[in-house]
Amino acid sequence: MFLTDPIGSMERSIIPMRLPPAMSDRVTASAPRRASGRSATLVGAGVLLSRLSGLIRETVLAGLLGTKLAADAFKAALQIPGLLQNVLGEGVLSASFVPVYADLIEREDGDDDASHAESADAMAGTIATILGLITAVLVFVGIVAARPLTRVVLPFLADDTFDLTVRLVRIMWAGLGFIVLSAWCLGVLNTHRRFFLSYVAPVLWNAAQVVLAIVAWTRGWNDADIARAAAWGVALGGLLQFLVQLPTVRKVAPRIRPVLRLHMTSVRDVGRRFGPAVLGRGVIQLSAFLDLFLAGLLAAGAITGLSFAQILYLLPIGIFAMSVAAADLPELAREQHSAPRVAARMRTGHERITFYVLFSAIAFITMGKPIVRALFQRGEFNADDTVFVWLVLAAYSLGLVGSAASRLFQNACFAAGDVSGPARLAGLRVVIAAAIGLTLMFQFERYGVIDGEIHKLGDLPAFGLLPESVRQDDLGAQRIGAVGLALGSAVASWVEYALLRRRVRNSLTTTRRYRDPAISLLPAGIVAAATGALLAWGLDGVTPLLVAPLSIGVAGSLYVGIAYWRGSPSAADLLQTTRGLRGSGS
């Protein structure tokens, strides 16, 4: 984070929100402090491998299913258990469970009384038991009531797509409980500073889908059967993702046992934080789900196109924002007594997130076409699909920096026990995204991609659905109504970011302001964007396997160089790491 004054002013300006005024001047420099850099690197490495395996999964499924009926049904079905996973899963547990558990562990480390350790273990065991009981009931209900549940959650799907979606939901739902319990494992391991395993575990989830889908394809099965095979991969992968973490959980916390002690204060504290955290932490996923929900009103291919774009859009958020947030949250909870330590983490995290995510947004907007083409264009996924997904991705990317940076300010709130504020702002974001997206999607639906070019296919303004016959098969035109949904999401993400930042600033005892790191990185971003756009346009006819890495490499090098010249700490760290790798290689 770049400031208008020296770092000392930053330490004075950022005070944790629950810090008593009498403690504001106390500096506990002698207490042990864990730097988050290595932890964030481990999280980032795990997330990177997980997301790369997800890209491989999407590439394989794109080639096998394309963007039509079977692909839409698979993507739609995946959202229903995925929505519940977001409610009970990693992000929400991190916001509600980890701060409480970390606080108990911290008190244990500073006290010889073993009762604190027993309290931490009992609380963690109780949360695991509650999650297990809830998901067992939900899995049973989800399988039995898959048809009405799908109708409620995705009411606008066409009949053929709906029937296949119901069959896929029943299969996928079986693995939901294991995915939720694997999120509990992640919370335990993160608190004990074991970061890598939990974030790399989803590789197994992705691999199971790929393997079963390819097996189905080699046997000559049709698209619907391939989708069913991939759905069984979702269920199997959830089990594998849980089992691979369980031995390490038993190693770092051997006294955790399934218990049910609802009277514990810490358990009630987790419950109090849980509800608001559902909306606060899961807003990106909830907003993405809302887009897919509304996409059921659009022409065939909209759900799949949005899903492909979201895979890429969420990639830098997962690798960079999630890595910093996951590593810092337990430490922020531990360090609430020390304003300078919180200040240092906030400063470093904000600049690091913005540095990497800003270039990601630039790459998706200006070089998105060769990126999408290199990753997905094969088999049933054609050139028009590439343009369509690129347009949606570019629209989403306009709000990428705001979405990623919001996690930092959410963490500042969560670590201080404030979960209701981020929840209200997240709810506002969802409402804004829906209102703007619903209006714009009908306008963009009157345009379509034909032979790589955008054509007007209807009268404007428009505020109604296309006939179902057109939505199911529009004679080769890929309508782009999903772009409107992505634009609504982008606008809403910046609104949430601005309000979150103002909330944190107003809650802190500060008289000084600091400059957003994006301002200092703007010159580097402009040069990188212009360079990337020129390369992508000038080399449009060349194989994307060359154009994509070449454009990203050249534009990225200029971005890092200019950012370093402008004083970016993250650029300096990246260059130092690169030089170190070259030195060790020689």
N, C-alpha and C positions, 0 to 999 in steps of 0.2 A: 504494500500500500504506500503510495507516494503522499508525502505530507507537505504542508506549508511551513512546518517548523521541525526542529530536530526530533529524534526518537524519544528524548526525554519528555517532550511535550505530549507525545502520543501516550506514554505511560501514565501521565497525569490525567489525560483526557478520557481514557476508557476505564470505567470503574464497573465491576460486575453489578448487576442490577439488585442482587439481594445482599450486597455488602453493606454492613452498618456504617453510618457516617463516621463513627469514631474510629473505624479501622481504615479509613481511606488513605491515610498517610503511612500506614505500616508497610514496610517492605521486608518480606521474609526471605531474604536472599540466601540465608543459610540452609533453608529446607531443600530437600532433593527435588529436582525438576526433570521431567522426561521431555526431551525434544521430540516433536512430532514428525520430523522429516523422514526418519527411517521407517516409522510406522506407516506414514502416508505412502512411502515408496512401496512397502509390502502390500498395502491395500491396492495401490494402483497397479502393481504387477499382477495380483490376483484378478482384479477386475478386467485388466487388459486381456489376459488369457481367456477369461470367461466371455468377454464381449467378442473377441476374435472367434471363439468357437460358436458364438451366436451368429456371427456373420457367415461362417461356414454353413451353419444350419439353414440360414435364410437363403444363401446361394443355392444350396442343394434343393430346397423346397421350391424356390423360384423356378429352377430348371425343370422340376418334375411336375409342378402344378400351375405355373404361370401366375396370372392375376385374375382368373375367372372364378366360376362357381365353387369348385372344390377348394380352391385357395381361400376364397372369402369365407366359406364355412369353417375351415380350419382356424383362420385368424379370429373369427367371431367366437368360436367355441373356446379358444384359448383365453379370451378376455373374461369369461364368466368365472372360472376358478381363479384366474389371475386377479380379478377385482377383490375377491375374498382374501387372497394371499396378501394383497396390499393392505387390507384392513387389519389382518392378524400377523403380518409378516415383518420383514427385516427393518424397514424404515420406521414403522410405528414402535416396534419393540426397542429399537435403538433410542428413540426419543423418550419412552416411558420407563423401560426396564433398566437400561444401562446406567443412567445417572444415579438411580436409587441403589442398584447393586454395587456400583463403583464406590459410592459413599460408604456403604457397609464394609466393603473390603478395605477402604482407606482407614476407617476406624479400627478395624482389626489389626492392620499393620502398625498402628500407633498405640495399641493397647495390648497388654499381656493377657487380658481377660479373654478366654476362648469363647465366651458367649457371643461375641460379635461374629466370629467365624460361623458358629452354629446358626445365628440369625441370617447371615448371608446365604448359607446353604439352604436353610429352610425356606427362605423367600424364593430363591431360584427354583427349588423343587416344587413349591406351590404354584408358581407361574407356569412351569412345564406341565403340571397336572391339569391346571385349568385349561391351558391351550389344547392338551390332548383330549379332554372331555368335550370341549366345544367343537373341535374339528371332527371328532368321531360322529357326533350328532349331525353336524352339517354335511358330512360326506354321505351319510345315509339318506338324509333328506334330499340332497342334491341329486343323487342317483335316481331315487324314486320319483322325484318331482322335476326331472330335467326339462320336460316339455313346457309346463306352465312357467317355470323359472326362466327359461330362455325367452318365452313370449313376453314376460315382464321386462327383462333386462334389454332385450333386443327386439322390440315389437315391430320394427319396420322391415325386417328381412323378407325377401320374396319367398314364396312357398317352397321351391326346390332347395334353395339355400338353407331355409329354416329346418327342413326335415333332416338334412345331413348334419347340420349344426347340433341338433338335439342328440343324435347318435354319438357325435364326437364328445359332447359335454359329459355324457354318462361315463365314457372311458376316462377322460382326463380327470374327472372329479375324484377318482379313486386315489390319485397321488397327492391330493391337496394337503392332507394331514401331515404327511412327511415333509412337505415343503415348508409348512408353518413351523414344525418342530426343528427343522434345520435352521430357521431364522432364530429360534431360541438358542440353539448352539452357537450361532454367530454372536449373539449378545454376550453369552458367557465367555467365549474365547476373546472377543474384543476387550472386555473388561480386564481379562488377565494378560492383555497385550500379546495375544496370539492372533495375528491379523491375516496371514496369507491364506491359510487353508479354507476358511469359510468363504472367501471371495473367489477362490479358484474352483470350489466344489461344483458350481453350476456347469462347469465343463462336462461333467457326467450327464447332467440333464439334457444338454444340447446333443451330446454324442449319442445318447439312447434314441433320440428322435431321428437323427441322421441315419444311424445304422438300420433301424427298422424300416424307415422309408425306402432306403436303397434296396434292402432285401425284397420289399414288396414290388419295387420297380423291376428288379431282375427277374421276378417271377411273372412279369407281364400283367400285373394287376392294373385296373383302371384308376382314374384319378381319385374317385371316392374311396377305393380300397387303400390306395397309398396314403390318403389323408387319415384313414382309420389306423393304419400301421403307425404313422407318426404320432397319433393320439395315444396309442399304447406306450410309445416312447416317452411321452410326457409323464404318464403315471409311473413307469419304471424309473425314469430319471429322478423323480422326486424321492423315491425310496433310496436310491444310490446316493443322492446328495445328503440325505440325513445320516446314513450309515457311515459314510467316510469321515464325518466330523465327530461321531460319538466317542470313539476311543480317545481322542485328544481331550474332549470335555471331561471324561472320566479321569484323565491324567492330571489336568490342572485343577479340577474341583472334585476330588474323589469322594467327598462326604455328601454330595448332592444326592438326594433320594426323592422319589415321587411321594409327596405328602400333600395334605390339604389343610393349611392353617390360615383360614380366612381372617382370623382375628388379628393377625400381625399388622402393625402400623405400616411397615414397609410395603406389604402386599396391598393395603388400601391406598397407599401413596401411588403405587404403580397403576392401580385402577383409576385413580383420580386423573392421572396424566394421560391415560390411554385414549379416552374418547377424543379430546382435542387433538392429540397427536395423530389420530387417524387422518384428519383433514390437513393438519399442518405439515406433517412429513410426507404424506402420500399424495400431495396435491398434483405433482407432475404426472404421476400414474393415473390419478383420478381424472385429471384434465385430458390425458391421452385417451382414457376409456370413454369419456364423454364425446370426444371427437369420433371415435369408432361407433358409438351409439348413434350419433347423428348421421354418420356416413351410411347407416342402413337406409336412409331416405334417398340416397344418391344412386347413380348408375352402377352397374356391376363393375367390380374392380376398385371401387373407392376404399373399401375396408382394407383390402390387401395393399393398395398403394400407400395409404396412411401408415399401415403397419411397417412396411419396408422403410419409409421415411423416418418413422419413430425409432427404429433400430439404430439408424445412423445418428439421429438427433440426440438420443440418450447416451450414445457412446462416450462423448467427452464429459458429459455430466457424471457418468459412472466412473470413468477413469480418473478424472481430475477433481471434480467437486466432491464426489463420494469419498474418494481416498482421503482428502483433507478433513472432511466432516467426520468420517468414521474414526480416524486417528485422534482427532482433537476432542471429540465429545466426552470420552471418559476422563481425559486430562482436564478439560474445562470444569467438569464436575468436581474433580479433586482439588482444583486450584481456586475455588471461589473465594478463598481467604486472601488471595494475593492479586491486587489490581495490576501490577506490572506484568505478571505472567500472563494473565488474560489478554492484556494489551498486546503483548508480543505475539501471541498466537493469532489474534484477530488480524493484526497487521500483515503477518507473513502469509496467512491463509488467503486473505482477500487478494493480495497481489499475485499469488501463485495460481489461484483459480482463474483470475481474469487473464493472465498472461497466456495460458494454454487454451482456454475456452474461446477467447476472442479470435485466435487464429483458426480454431476449428470452425467457427461460424463463417469466417471469411472463405475458408476452403469449401464449405458446403454451398455457399451462395455463388461463388465465382467459378469453382472447379467441380461443382456437383455433378454435372453431366458425365464427364469421363469417369468420375468415381463410381457413380451408380452403374454406368455401362460396364466398367471393369468387374464390378462385384456381381451383378445380377443378370446382365443381358446374355442369355443363352437359353436354349430349349424353348419353352413356351413364353418366356419373358422377352418381348420384342423391343424394337427401337422406340415405338410410341410409349410403351410402358416406362422406358428409361427417362424420356422427357417428362412424363407425368410425375414420376417419383421425384425427379430432380426439382420440379416446380414446388411440390409439397415440401420437400426438404428445405429449399431456400426460404420458403415462407416461415416454417418453424424456426429456422436459424436466426431470423431477425430478432427473436427473443431469447436466444440461447444463453447469452451472457447474463441476462437478468435472472433466468431460471437457475443457472448454476450458482451465482453469487447469493441468491436468496437462501440457499442452504447454510451459508456461513452465518447469516443473521438469525436464522431459525435456531442454529446451535447456541448462539449467545443467549437466546431466550430459554431454550430447553435446559441448558446447563444451570441457569439461575432459577429453574422451577416455573417459568412462565410458558405454559403451553396453550392457554386460551387465546392469547393475543395472536400468535401465528395462525391458529385455527380459524379465527374470524377473518383474517386477511386472506387465507387460502380459500375460504368460502366465497369471498368477494371475487377472487381471481376466477374461480370456476363460473360464477354467474356472468362476469364480464366476457369471458371466453365464449360461453354459450350464446350470449346475446349477439355479439359481433359475428361469431362463426355462423350462426343460424341465418343471419341476414346476408352475409357475403356468399355463403355456399350456393344459394340459389342463383346468384348472379354469375358466379364462375361455372355453374353447371350448364350454362348456355354457351360455353366454349368447350372445344374438344381438340385433342391432338390427332391429326391425320397425316401420316407420312412424315412425321417429325415436325410438323408445323401446327400452330394454333389457329383454329378456324372458329368463327362465330356460328353457332348452331341454333340460335333462338332469339326471341325478342327480349329486350331489356326495358325497364327493370322487371324482375321476375320474383314472385313470392310464393310459388306453388310447386308441387311435385311434378316431375315428368310422368307420363303414362308408364305403367308397369312394363308394357311391351318394350318401350324404349330403354327403360332402366335395365332390363334383362339382356338386351342385345341391340346395340345401336349401330349395326352395320360397320363395325370396324373402328368407330370413333371412340377414343378414350376420353370421356368427359372429365373435367378438372374441378368439379365442385369442391373436392377435398382441399384445394388450395385455400378457399375461403375459411374453412375450419382452422387450418394451420395459421392463417393470419390472425384470426381471433385469439388463438392461444398465445401468439407472440405478443400482441398488445397487452393481454392480461398479465403476462409474466413480468413485464416492465412495471405495470401498476403495482403488483404485489411487491416487487423489489423496492420500489420507491417508498411504499408505505412501511415495509419492514425496516428499512434503513432509518426512516424517520422515527419509528417507534423505539428502536434501539438507542438512537441519538438522544431522543427526549427523555429516555429512562436513565441515561447516564449523567453523572454529575460532571459536565464538561462545559467549558466556555470556548473551546477551540473547535474548529472544523478541519477535516482532512479532505484531501482531493481524491476523488475516485481514481483508481489505478487505470481505468480505461482511458482517461484523458491523456495521461502520459504515454500510453501505448497507441494512441490514435494515429500519429504519423507513421509508425511502423505498419499499422493495419492498412492504411490507405495505400502505401507502396506495395504491400503484399497483395492486396485485392486487385490493384491495377495490373500487376505482373501476372497473377494467376489467371485473370480473365483474358488477357491477351494471349497467353500460352494456350489456354483451353480453346479459344476461338481459332487461333492460327493453326493449331494442330488437330482440328476437328476430324479430319479424315484419316488420321493415323491411329493405329491400334491403341485402345484405351489402357492396355497393360503397360504401355510406355508413357502415354500422355499423363495419366493420373499421377504416378510417382514423380515424373519429371516436373510437372507443374507444382506439385506440393513441395518438392525438394527445393526448387529455385525460389518460389515465393516464401517458403518457410525460412530459408537461409537469410533472405533480405529482412524478413520480419525479426528474426532473432538478432541480427547484426544491428539494426536500427534501434531495437528495444534496449540492447546492451549499451549502445551509445547514449541513449536517453536515461540510463541509470537503473534499468530493471534488475532487481536482485535475482529473479527467476531466470532471466536470460543469462546473467553471469554464472549462476549455478549450472545451467544447462551446458554452457560453453566449457566450464571447468570440468564437468563430468565427461564431456566428449573428448577433451584433451587427455583426461586421465585414462579413458578407454583406449585411445590411440597409443598412449605411452605404454600401457600394460601389454598391448598387442604387439608392440615392437620389441 
